[in-house]
Amino acid sequence: MGLIVPKTKDGRVVFMLPWLGKTVAGTTDSPTSITALPKPQEDEIQFILDTITDYLNIKVRRTDVLSAWSGIRPLAMDPTAKSTESISRDHVVFEENPGLVTITGGKWTTYRSMAEDAVDAAIKSGKLSPTNGCVTQKLQILGSHGWEPSSFTALAQQYVRMKKTYGGKVVPGAMDTAAAKHLSHAYGSMADRVATIAQEEGLGKRLAHGHPFLEAEVAYCARHEYCESAVDFIARRCRIAFLDTDAAAKALQRVVEILASEHKWDKSREKQELQKAKEFLQTFKSSKNAQFNDGKHN
């Protein structure tokens, strides 16, 4: 269950939603310069904390924030408009020149409908005659076939997590409920493949204390999901960068080591991947790297 405040004191929208065992609170919206690695500002983080405190019986402190991040969202505007009043928070599809369909704006959560609208526009532009309508709204993705909410119990019962100790010895560990549920929910009916790697290749150790992500996931994603970089894994495969920035930083070395083994990287590539990932994590704000006098709003 989540909470949404449709209109705060200054007219913004703020929400709190459960996500992967944590709570996501947001958001702010302000103009920014274009940069490849945007950073959240401390006053924006504090605004969210101050706002949600009004609706809780506890005070959420800055030190409770495990991760804070920001992105640059393109706002679509009618290219023929004379003012900014037509700026939209949604996506816009238009055909400015015959045969050239453009889609702009939008956001992560509407990517599927964006694609559908763009294809529909292309069909109309090209005077095409498809044999059927869009099917992606109800298309089952990989891992969904045969999956049930209780599927994690089979993982917990049938697999163990073989872990390498610091001394190099491989020892068995239980496939506990937290790890089994995570694998089941993240990979669906493909979770047994990840569990097999954890059991048979000694990659059953957790990547970070307090989180269910396993070393086996790095190997699986490299082999079967085109994971080609450390940033790709910590941000898009297991989301640990968004859930707990400090934990992601601690897991980083091991993530790079496994990817290097899978992709046959040399030491130079390993060093490069590690540095890129560290720079990426610097754009997140945990309680440890908070800077209370940074940014444009000083």
C-alpha positions as CSV (number, residue, x, y, z in Angstrom):
1,M,0.0,0.0,0.0
2,G,1.3,3.4,-0.9
3,L,0.4,7.0,-0.1
4,I,0.0,10.0,-2.4
5,V,-0.4,13.7,-1.5
6,P,-2.0,15.2,-4.7
7,K,-1.2,18.7,-3.7
8,T,1.4,19.9,-1.2
9,K,1.6,23.3,0.3
10,D,3.4,24.6,-2.8
11,G,1.2,22.7,-5.2
12,R,3.5,19.7,-5.9
13,V,2.7,16.0,-5.8
14,V,4.5,13.7,-3.3
15,F,4.1,10.0,-2.9
16,M,5.5,7.1,-0.9
17,L,5.5,3.6,-2.4
18,P,6.8,0.2,-1.2
19,W,9.5,-1.0,-3.6
20,L,11.8,-4.1,-3.2
21,G,11.6,-4.1,0.5
22,K,12.3,-0.3,0.9
23,T,10.1,2.8,0.5
24,V,10.5,5.2,-2.3
25,A,9.4,8.8,-1.7
26,G,9.3,11.6,-4.3
27,T,9.4,13.7,-6.3
28,T,10.6,17.1,-7.1
29,D,10.5,18.9,-10.5
30,S,12.8,21.7,-11.4
31,P,14.7,23.0,-14.5
32,T,18.3,21.8,-14.9
33,S,21.2,21.9,-17.3
34,I,21.8,18.9,-19.5
35,T,24.3,16.5,-18.1
36,A,25.0,12.8,-18.5
37,L,25.1,12.2,-14.8
38,P,22.6,14.5,-13.0
39,K,22.6,14.7,-9.2
40,P,19.8,15.4,-6.7
41,Q,20.1,18.6,-4.7
42,E,20.1,18.5,-0.9
43,D,17.2,21.0,-0.6
44,E,15.1,18.8,-2.9
45,I,15.8,15.8,-0.7
46,Q,14.9,17.8,2.4
47,F,11.7,19.1,0.8
48,I,10.5,15.5,0.3
49,L,11.5,14.6,3.9
50,D,9.7,17.6,5.4
51,T,6.6,16.9,3.3
52,I,6.2,13.3,4.1
53,T,6.8,13.9,7.8
54,D,3.5,15.7,8.0
55,Y,1.7,12.4,7.2
56,L,3.8,10.1,9.5
57,N,3.9,9.5,13.2
58,I,7.7,9.4,13.1
59,K,10.3,11.8,11.8
60,V,12.3,10.6,8.8
61,R,15.8,12.0,9.2
62,R,18.3,12.7,6.4
63,T,20.4,9.9,7.8
64,D,17.6,7.5,7.1
65,V,17.9,8.1,3.4
66,L,19.8,5.1,1.8
67,S,19.8,6.5,-1.7
68,A,18.6,9.5,-3.5
69,W,18.7,10.1,-7.3
70,S,17.5,12.3,-10.1
71,G,17.1,12.1,-13.8
72,I,16.5,14.5,-16.6
73,R,13.0,14.3,-18.1
74,P,12.3,15.7,-21.5
75,L,9.1,17.8,-21.7
76,A,7.4,17.7,-25.0
77,M,6.2,20.9,-26.7
78,D,4.3,21.5,-29.9
79,P,7.0,22.6,-32.3
80,T,4.6,25.1,-33.9
81,A,3.5,26.7,-30.6
82,K,4.6,30.2,-29.7
83,S,4.6,29.8,-25.9
84,T,5.6,27.2,-23.3
85,E,2.0,26.8,-22.2
86,S,1.7,23.7,-24.5
87,I,4.5,21.8,-22.7
88,S,3.3,18.4,-21.9
89,R,4.3,15.9,-19.1
90,D,3.2,13.1,-21.5
91,H,4.7,12.0,-24.8
92,V,3.9,13.5,-28.1
93,V,3.9,11.7,-31.5
94,F,3.9,13.8,-34.7
95,E,4.8,13.7,-38.3
96,E,6.5,17.0,-39.2
97,N,7.7,15.7,-42.6
98,P,6.0,13.0,-44.7
99,G,7.3,9.6,-43.6
100,L,9.3,10.9,-40.7
101,V,7.5,10.0,-37.4
102,T,8.9,11.6,-34.2
103,I,8.1,10.7,-30.7
104,T,9.4,12.8,-27.8
105,G,8.8,13.3,-24.1
106,G,7.4,10.5,-22.0
107,K,8.9,8.6,-19.0
108,W,10.0,5.1,-17.8
109,T,6.6,4.0,-16.7
110,T,4.9,4.6,-20.1
111,Y,7.4,3.1,-22.4
112,R,5.1,0.4,-23.7
113,S,2.3,2.8,-24.6
114,M,4.8,5.2,-26.1
115,A,6.0,2.4,-28.4
116,E,2.5,1.5,-29.4
117,D,1.5,5.1,-30.3
118,A,4.7,5.5,-32.3
119,V,4.1,2.3,-34.3
120,D,0.4,3.2,-34.8
121,A,1.6,6.6,-36.2
122,A,4.1,4.8,-38.5
123,I,1.4,2.5,-39.7
124,K,-0.9,5.4,-40.6
125,S,1.9,7.3,-42.2
126,G,3.0,4.4,-44.4
127,K,-0.5,3.4,-45.2
128,L,0.3,-0.1,-43.9
129,S,-2.2,-2.9,-43.3
130,P,-1.2,-5.0,-40.2
131,T,-2.9,-8.3,-39.8
132,N,-3.6,-7.6,-36.1
133,G,-3.5,-4.8,-33.5
134,C,-0.9,-4.3,-30.8
135,V,-0.3,-7.3,-28.7
136,T,2.3,-6.1,-26.2
137,Q,-0.2,-4.9,-23.6
138,K,-1.0,-8.5,-22.7
139,L,2.2,-10.2,-23.9
140,Q,3.9,-12.4,-21.2
141,I,7.5,-11.6,-20.7
142,L,10.3,-14.1,-20.2
143,G,10.0,-15.9,-16.9
144,S,6.3,-15.4,-16.5
145,H,5.1,-18.7,-18.0
146,G,4.4,-21.2,-15.2
147,W,5.3,-18.8,-12.4
148,E,3.2,-18.6,-9.3
149,P,3.6,-16.5,-6.1
150,S,4.5,-19.7,-4.2
151,S,7.2,-20.7,-6.6
152,F,9.9,-19.5,-4.2
153,T,9.2,-22.5,-1.9
154,A,10.6,-25.0,-4.5
155,L,13.8,-22.9,-4.7
156,A,14.2,-22.9,-0.9
157,Q,13.6,-26.6,-0.7
158,Q,15.6,-27.8,-3.7
159,Y,18.7,-25.6,-3.8
160,V,21.6,-24.6,-1.5
161,R,23.8,-21.6,-1.8
162,M,27.4,-22.8,-2.1
163,K,29.6,-19.9,-0.9
164,K,33.4,-19.3,-1.1
165,T,34.9,-18.2,2.2
166,Y,37.7,-15.7,2.4
167,G,40.1,-18.6,2.6
168,G,38.9,-20.0,-0.7
169,K,36.9,-22.9,0.8
170,V,33.5,-23.6,-0.6
171,V,30.8,-24.2,2.0
172,P,27.1,-24.8,1.8
173,G,24.5,-22.3,2.9
174,A,20.7,-22.4,3.1
175,M,18.7,-21.0,0.2
176,D,16.8,-18.9,2.8
177,T,13.3,-17.5,2.2
178,A,14.5,-13.9,1.5
179,A,16.9,-15.1,-1.2
180,A,14.4,-17.6,-2.7
181,K,11.6,-14.9,-2.8
182,H,13.9,-12.4,-4.4
183,L,15.0,-14.9,-7.2
184,S,11.5,-16.0,-7.8
185,H,10.1,-12.5,-8.1
186,A,13.0,-11.1,-10.1
187,Y,13.5,-14.0,-12.6
188,G,10.2,-15.8,-12.5
189,S,10.3,-19.3,-13.9
190,M,14.0,-18.7,-14.8
191,A,15.0,-18.4,-11.2
192,D,16.1,-22.1,-11.0
193,R,18.8,-21.3,-13.5
194,V,20.2,-18.7,-11.2
195,A,19.9,-21.0,-8.2
196,T,21.7,-23.7,-10.2
197,I,24.7,-21.4,-10.7
198,A,24.7,-20.5,-7.0
199,Q,24.7,-24.1,-6.1
200,E,27.0,-25.7,-8.7
201,E,29.6,-22.8,-9.3
202,G,30.1,-21.6,-5.7
203,L,28.4,-18.2,-6.4
204,G,25.8,-18.4,-3.7
205,K,27.2,-15.6,-1.5
206,R,25.3,-12.4,-1.0
207,L,26.7,-9.4,-2.8
208,A,26.0,-7.1,0.1
209,H,25.0,-7.6,3.7
210,G,21.2,-7.1,4.3
211,H,20.3,-7.6,0.7
212,P,19.1,-10.8,-1.1
213,F,21.1,-10.3,-4.3
214,L,23.5,-13.2,-5.0
215,E,26.8,-13.4,-6.9
216,A,25.1,-16.0,-9.2
217,E,22.9,-13.2,-10.6
218,V,25.9,-11.4,-12.0
219,A,27.0,-14.5,-13.9
220,Y,23.5,-15.2,-15.1
221,C,22.9,-11.7,-16.3
222,A,26.2,-11.7,-18.2
223,R,25.4,-15.0,-19.8
224,H,21.7,-14.7,-20.6
225,E,20.7,-11.0,-20.3
226,Y,23.4,-9.1,-22.1
227,C,24.8,-7.4,-19.0
228,E,28.0,-5.8,-20.3
229,S,29.0,-3.4,-17.5
230,A,29.1,-3.0,-13.7
231,V,26.8,0.0,-13.9
232,D,24.3,-2.1,-15.9
233,F,24.2,-4.7,-13.1
234,I,24.0,-2.4,-10.0
235,A,21.5,0.0,-11.6
236,R,19.3,-2.0,-14.0
237,R,19.6,-5.7,-13.1
238,C,19.4,-5.8,-9.3
239,R,18.6,-2.1,-8.5
240,I,20.9,-2.0,-5.5
241,A,22.2,1.4,-6.5
242,F,18.7,2.8,-6.1
243,L,18.0,0.9,-2.9
244,D,21.2,1.4,-0.9
245,T,24.0,3.3,-2.5
246,D,26.6,2.4,0.2
247,A,25.8,-1.3,-0.2
248,A,26.2,-1.0,-3.9
249,A,29.6,0.6,-3.5
250,K,30.7,-2.3,-1.2
251,A,29.4,-4.9,-3.7
252,L,31.1,-3.2,-6.7
253,Q,34.5,-5.0,-6.5
254,R,32.9,-8.4,-6.5
255,V,30.5,-7.5,-9.3
256,V,33.4,-6.4,-11.5
257,E,35.4,-9.6,-10.7
258,I,32.6,-11.8,-11.8
259,L,31.8,-9.8,-15.0
260,A,35.6,-9.9,-15.8
261,S,35.6,-13.7,-15.5
262,E,32.5,-14.0,-17.6
263,H,33.6,-11.6,-20.4
264,K,37.3,-12.3,-20.2
265,W,38.3,-8.7,-19.4
266,D,41.9,-7.8,-18.8
267,K,43.1,-5.8,-15.8
268,S,42.8,-2.5,-17.7
269,R,39.1,-3.1,-18.5
270,E,38.4,-4.2,-14.9
271,K,40.0,-0.9,-13.6
272,Q,38.0,1.1,-16.1
273,E,34.7,-0.6,-15.2
274,L,35.3,0.0,-11.5
275,Q,36.1,3.7,-12.0
276,K,33.0,4.2,-14.2
277,A,30.8,2.6,-11.6
278,K,32.2,4.6,-8.8
279,E,31.6,7.8,-10.8
280,F,28.0,6.7,-11.4
281,L,27.4,6.1,-7.7
282,Q,28.7,9.5,-6.9
283,T,25.6,10.9,-8.5
284,F,23.5,9.2,-5.8
285,K,23.1,10.7,-2.4
286,S,23.2,8.4,0.6
287,S,23.4,9.7,4.2
288,K,27.2,9.2,4.0
289,N,27.9,11.3,0.9
290,A,25.3,14.0,1.7
291,Q,26.5,17.5,1.1
292,F,24.4,19.9,3.0
293,N,25.7,23.0,1.2
294,D,25.9,21.9,-2.4
295,G,24.0,22.7,-5.5
296,K,22.3,25.7,-7.1
297,H,19.9,26.5,-4.3
298,N,22.5,27.5,-1.7
